[in-house]
């Protein structure tokens, strides 16, 4: 089994793609991929689109945005 397949399989199983796995997938896809690997990546993409898998990078950014304080401007005098 290829490393791409294993990373995708783990993400699909856990419902979560870690930052490390995402970075590794980026590195691995810089070269040539087999049709089997492309199929695995397409399944992962579909899982993202249907919210079956979440990215740690997205969740971290979302969490940071939610915890930031936003100044409120009052228009009432």
C-alpha positions in Angstrom: 0.0 0.0 0.0 1.2 3.5 -0.7 1.8 6.1 1.9 -0.9 8.3 0.3 -3.5 5.5 0.6 -2.5 4.9 4.3 -2.8 8.7 5.1 -6.2 8.9 3.4 -7.4 5.7 5.1 -6.4 7.0 8.5 -8.2 10.3 7.9 -11.3 8.6 6.7 -11.3 6.2 9.7 -10.7 9.0 12.3 -12.7 11.7 10.5 -9.8 14.0 11.0 -6.8 15.0 8.9 -3.9 16.2 11.1 -1.6 19.0 10.1 1.3 16.5 9.8 -0.7 14.2 7.5 -1.8 17.2 5.4 1.7 18.4 5.0 2.9 14.9 4.1 0.2 14.5 1.5 1.3 17.8 -0.1 4.9 16.5 -0.3 3.8 13.2 -1.7 1.6 14.7 -4.4 4.4 16.9 -5.8 5.6 13.8 -7.7 3.8 11.4 -9.8 0.7 9.6 -8.4 -0.8 6.3 -9.5 -4.4 6.1 -10.4 -5.0 4.2 -7.1 -3.5 7.2 -5.2 -5.5 9.7 -7.2 -8.7 7.7 -6.4 -7.8 7.8 -2.7 -7.3 11.5 -2.9 -10.6 12.0 -4.6 -12.3 10.0 -1.8 -10.7 12.2 0.7 -11.9 15.3 -1.1 -15.4 13.9 -1.2 -15.2 13.3 2.5 -14.2 17.0 3.1 -17.1 18.2 1.0 -19.6 16.0 2.9 -18.0 16.9 6.3 -17.1 13.3 7.0 -13.5 14.5 7.5 -12.3 17.7 9.0 -8.9 19.3 8.6 -6.9 20.2 11.8 -5.7 23.4 10.1 -9.2 24.5 9.4 -10.4 23.6 12.9 -7.4 25.5 14.5 -8.1 28.7 12.4 -11.8 28.4 13.2 -11.1 28.1 16.9 -8.7 31.1 16.8 -11.3 33.2 15.1 -14.0 32.2 17.6 -11.8 33.1 20.6 -10.7 36.5 19.2 -12.4 39.5 20.7 -14.1 41.7 18.2 -14.6 45.4 19.1 -18.2 46.4 19.0 -19.1 49.8 17.8 -22.1 51.3 19.4 -24.3 53.4 17.1 -26.6 54.3 20.0 -25.9 57.6 21.5 
